[in-house]
């Protein structure tokens, strides 16, 4: 029996193809999308999974469409002209200007441009040919090549928002595109506010501007970790643009900016683990939390995964009937992986396995999120606040030292006693880069051995049957 889904822009799955998000791109947005229509595979035929995948694709389209007003018109015209000129052999990627061409002095080149313009004219659609000039139609290769031939086109200065647009365009296929776009938007708005310039060129940015932005983040009361994330985002965008636009002589002024420190970042205050007695103290308070938060706390304790990794978990990523019950951590619409981590499988043992089996039995077939209360949130702030409130009520919270993430540190302490270093890294998702300590396993992540070591560590900790204390 096939379930009908009434979703706009949904191309239903067939016997041989997955469902797709299909949507016509308005003419004024084609400079952003680079095409007349989008058709993105949702990667599934399962109606229960299609809705979640559709939400990701729809949010991605809307985020890209929202970039329209941020894209420099001059930059779009230049890129169209550059692409067409290169295709016709009239320019190279390193050229900073195209044309003008003097008919008397460069007759051969002028003829080459004329031939190219004619070929581009033949590609114009009836809609483009009939577009009224007063309606400010989107530029075409015909328009900009003709302009280059007669007047010349200079590569415009790359602006901050041009840089962001280029960075985001190369990440359109990411499942977490919406979140990446949001983070980039926060950074752009913050820089413009801090330096008092709207969409400055990259050449206009200075080291003073970089420090002004850093200080503005600190003055607003942001945590050091938040400031570090924002600065990392800035550098990712600007370094991408340095390569993308061949700005060989330009130096990124944000690169190497020293971050402010507190006792934690200076290494003077380190997160502490939670003792068995402290875990016991949390039990009555965990029971008072909503079921999603309580079960996330349990899963953090038994896997070492962070709240942001767990809150976006989907039932399609949970494999309870496999020979080794486990769940997968991979990028999806509500979760992205940190740099240096990779998608990984984490075994389920003890009370965590019993909890997931119970949730599956009570699952609503229409909801793919394992923890729907927090899956749709833009970040894990709400969940973290609930967990911290519980720890404070239990008397086990210490600012900067004993926090929800301390569960990860505690589990790591016991894993060190029972598991080789490579398996510790496998379970926690670190060391998977080339040459890293966990990179030598090939396609086999030895899930059965991971489960054995994990169960031994949790049993040594004394919390294997946490809910029967």
N, C-alpha and C positions, 0 to 999 in steps of 0.2 A: 504494500500500500504506500503510495507516494503522498507526502504531506505538502500541501501548497503553502508557500510563503509569500505573503503580500508585501513585498519590499520594493521600493523604487530602485530602478537601475540594476535590477537583479536578472541575470540571464540564467535560467534554471539549469541544473545539471541534467545530463543525458546519460544514456547507458554507457557511453564511452568517454565522456568529458566531465570535469568538475564544474561546479557552478562558477559564474563569473560576475564581476561588477563591471557593467558596461554603461558608458555615459558619453553623450556628445559634448564636445568642448566648445563653448561659445567663441566666436571669432576674436573677441577682445582678450581671451585667456590663452590663445594658442601660442603666444610668446612665452608663457609660463610652462605649458605642458609640452610644447613642441610637436603637437599633433592635433588632428581634427576630432579625435575620439579616443577614449581610453577603454581598454578591456583587460581587466586584471583578474587572473585566476584566483579563486577563493581557496583552492587547494583541497576541496572536499566535496563529496556528494551527500554527506550525512546532514539531514535537515537540522538536527540538534546542534551541529557545528557551523552550519552555514550562517546562521544569524550572527554569531560572535565574529566570524570572519568578515561578514558584510559590514559590521559596525567599524571594524578596523579600516577597511577599504574606503568606506564613506567618510570617516574622519580624515583619512589621508587626502582624499579629493578636496574636502572643504578647506583643509589647512593649506594645500597648494593654491587653491583658488584665492585664498586670503592674501597671498603674496602679490597679487596683481598690482596694487597701489604702491608696493615697495620696490618694484623692479624699475630700474632706470630705463626710460624710453631710449635714451641715447645708447645705452649699453646693448639693448635689444637690437637696435638698428645696426650697430657695429657688428654684433655677432652674426646677424643674418647676412650682412655684406661680406664679412670675412669668410663665412662658410661657402657662400656662392662663388666668391672670387677664387678661393682655393680649388673648388671643384672644377672651375673652368681654366685653371692654370694661370690666373691673373695675379695671384698673391701667394705669400707663404705665411705660415703661422706666426712668424716673428715680426711681420710687418706692422708698423704702428700707424700707417695711413695707406689708403687705397685711392688712387687717382689724385687730382684730375689728370686727364690725358689730353695733350695738345694735338689737334688734328693735323697741323702742318708739320710739327716736329716729330711726332710719333705716330705716323700713319698706320704702320703695321699693328701697333698695340691698340690704336683707336679702333681698327677694324675687328680685332679680337674681342674688345669690349662690346662692340655693336653686335657681333654674332652671339655673344653670351646673353646680352639683353634680349635679343630676339628669341633665343631658346627659352629663357625664363618667362617671356610673354606668352609663349605657347602653353606653358603649364598653368596659367591663370584659369581659375574656375569661372563659370558664368556669374556666380555670386560676387567674386572679386572684381570682375569686369564691370558689373552693374552697381558696385558700391559708390555711394555719393561721397564726394570729397568733404562735404560739410559734416558728415557723420564721423570724420576722423578714422577711416578704416585702418585695420592693423597693417603694418608694413609688410611688403612681400619682397622676395629676392629681386623681382623685376624693378620695383621702386628704388631699392637701395643701390643696385648695380648701376642703374641709369644716373642716379645722383652722384655716385662715385666717379663715373666716367666724365660727367660734365662739371661737377663742383669739387669732388673729392670728399672723402670721409676720414676723419681722424679718430683714432681709438680714444674714447673719452677716459678721463680719470676714473679708476675703479673706486666706487664708493663703498662705505661700510655695508650698506644694504645690498649692493651688488655682490659683495663677498659672501654675505649670508645666503643670498639666493642661490649662488653657485654651490655653496656647501650643502644646502638642503636638497638641491636638485640631484646631487649624486647619492642622496640617501632616501630617495623616494620609495625604493623597494623594501626598505626596512620595516619590519612589523611595528617597531616603536617610533615610526616617523612622527606621529602626532606629539609624542613627548619630546623628541629631539627638537621639533619646530618650536614648541613652547619654550624650551630652555634657551634656544637661540634668540627668540623674541624678547625674553626677559633681559638678556645680556645687551641687546641692541638698545632697548629703551633705557636701560640703566646707564649705558655709556653716553648716550645723547643728553640725558638729564644731567649727568655729572660734569660734562665738559661744556654744556651750553651750546652745542652745535647740532643741527639737524642733518643727518645723513652726510657726514664729512667724507671727503676722499681719504683713501688710506694714506696717501702722502702727507695729508694734513695732520694725521695723528702723531702725537709726540709721547716721550716718556713721562712728561708732566701729566698728560691726559691719562696715561695708564695708571699712574699713582692716584690721580684724582678719582678714578673709577674705583680702584681698590679701597681707598679711604671712605668713599661714599657707602660702600657695602658694609664696612666696619661701623660707620656712624649710624647706620640704620639698625644696628644690633644683630646683624647676621652672625651665625656661628662660624668659626674658622673653617670648618669643613665645607660650609656653604660658599664662603668666599673662594676657597680653593676650587670648588666645582665651577663657579662662574668664570674664574680666570682660566681654567682649563678649556672651557667652552670657547672663550674669546680666542685663545691661542689656536685651537683646532680650526676655527673659521678662518683666521687670518693666515695661518700657515698653508691651509688648503688653497687660498686665493693667491698666495705668492707663487705657487706652482701652476695653478690653473691659468693665471693671467700673465705668466712669465715676467714677474716683477723682480728681475734678477738683482737690481741695484737697491731695492727697497728692503729695509730692516723692520721687522715686526717689533714695535716699541713695547708690546706687552710681554715679549719673550724674556724670561729671566727676572721678572719683577718679583722682589722678595715679598713673601706673604707675612702678615702679622702672626704673632705667636701667642699662645697661652701655655699654661703649664702642661696641658695634654700634648699639644703639638711639639713642645720642646722636649718631650720625653720624661717630664718630671711627674706627671700623673698618668698612670696606665690603667686600662680597664682591668677590673678584678673578676675572678670567677665567683660563682655562687656555691656555697657549701650545701651539703645535704640538709642540714638543719634549716638553712635559709629557704631551700626549696620547699621543705615541709611547712614553713611559715606562710608561704604563698598559697597553699592549697585551698583554704577556706575562702580566700579572696578571688582566686581563679574561678571558683564555682559561682561567684556572684557576677562575673562578667557575662556578656552575651556569648552565645555558643560559638560564633565564628572566632571571636578574639581568644576564647579559652582554648579552642582546638588549634589555633595558630601558635599559641604559646607552647602547647604540647609538641607540635611538630617542630618548632624551633629547638626545643630541648632535645628531641630525639634525632635530629638531622644536622644541626649546626647551620641550617639555612637562615638567611636574614628575613625580616618581616616583609620587605619589598619583593623578595623572590617568592615567598609563599602566598601572599595575599592575592596574586594574579593567577594562581594555579587553576588549570582547567581540567575537567574530568577526562578530556581526550588525552591529557598528559599523565594520567594515573593508570597504572597497569597492575591491578590487584590479583588478576588470575594468572599472571606469568609464573614461571617456576620460582622466581625471586620477586615477590611483590615490591613495587618501587614506583616512584614518580619521576618525571623529567623536568629539569629546569632549562628552559630555552626562552629566547626572546619571543614575546607575543604582544598583543595590543596593550597590555598593562604592565609589562615587565621588559626591561632590557638588561643585558649582561654588562658587568663592569669590564673595563679594559683588562686584558690578560686572563679573563675567564672564558670558559667555553660551555656549550650545552653539555649537561651531564645528567646521569641517572643516579638517584639516591635510594637505597633500599629502605623499606619500611619494616620495622621490627617492634616487638613488645606492644605497649599501650598505643603507640602511634599507628600501628597496623590495625588494631582493634577499632580505634577511633575512625579511621578512614573507611573501614568496612561498614561501620554503623552509619556514617554520613552517606555512603553510597546507597544503602538500603532506604534511606529517607529522602533521597535526591528527587527533585522535580525534573522530569524528562526535558522540560523546555529550557532549563538553565544549565549551561556548561560550566559556569564558575563554581569551584568547590567552596569558596568563601564569598558569596555574592555581596555581603554587606560591605566589603572593602575592595572587591575586584574592580568596581566601576569608579573608584576614587582616583583623582589625578596623581596622587602620591600616597606614601605611607604615613603621613603626618597624623591623621586621625587615629589610625591603628596604634602608632607609637604612643600617642597621648593616653590611650586607654590602658596600654600595658604598663606605662610608667605610673599612672594613677594606682593601679593594682599593687605595684611594687612598693609605692609609698605607704599604702594602707597596711601592707604586710611588714613595714619597717625594714626593708632590705635594700632600698634605693639609696645610692650615694652619687651625687652629681659628678659626672665624668668618669666615675669608677665602676659603680654597679648599676647597670642599665639593662634593658632587654637583650642587647647584643652580648651581655656577659654569658648568656647560655652557650653561645658559640665558643667562647674562651674556655668555659668549664668542660664542654665535651672534648675540646682539643687537648686539654690536660690529661684526660683519661685515655684518649686515643694514643697519645704518646707512649703510654705504658703497655699497650697491647698490639699496636699496628706499626708496620714499617713506614718510614717517612713517605714513600711513594703513595701508599694507600691513604695516608692522611691528606695528601694533596689532592688525590682523586675525589675523596668525599667532600672536600671543601672547595673544589673548583679552581685551585691555584696551580701554577707551575706547568700550564699546558702549552706555553709558547715553545717555539723550536729550541731544542736543547734543554728545556725545562725538566725538572725532576720527574714530572708525571707524564712526559710526552712519549715515553718509550713503549706504550702498551699496544700500539696499532689500533685495530678495530675492536679488540676485546677489552672492555673495561673491568673484567673480572668481578662482575656484580655479586656473584655468590660469595667470594672472599671479602668483598666490601661489607656485605651483610653480616658475615661472621665476626669481623673485627668490630663493626659498629655495635653489635649485640654484646660482645664481650666488654667493650668500653662502658656501655650504659649499665650493664649488670655490675661492673666494678664500681661505678658511680652510686649504684643503689636505687635507681629510679626506673628499672625496667618495667615494672608494673605500677607506674606512677599513680594511677587512679584507684589502686587498691590499698594505698597507704592507710 
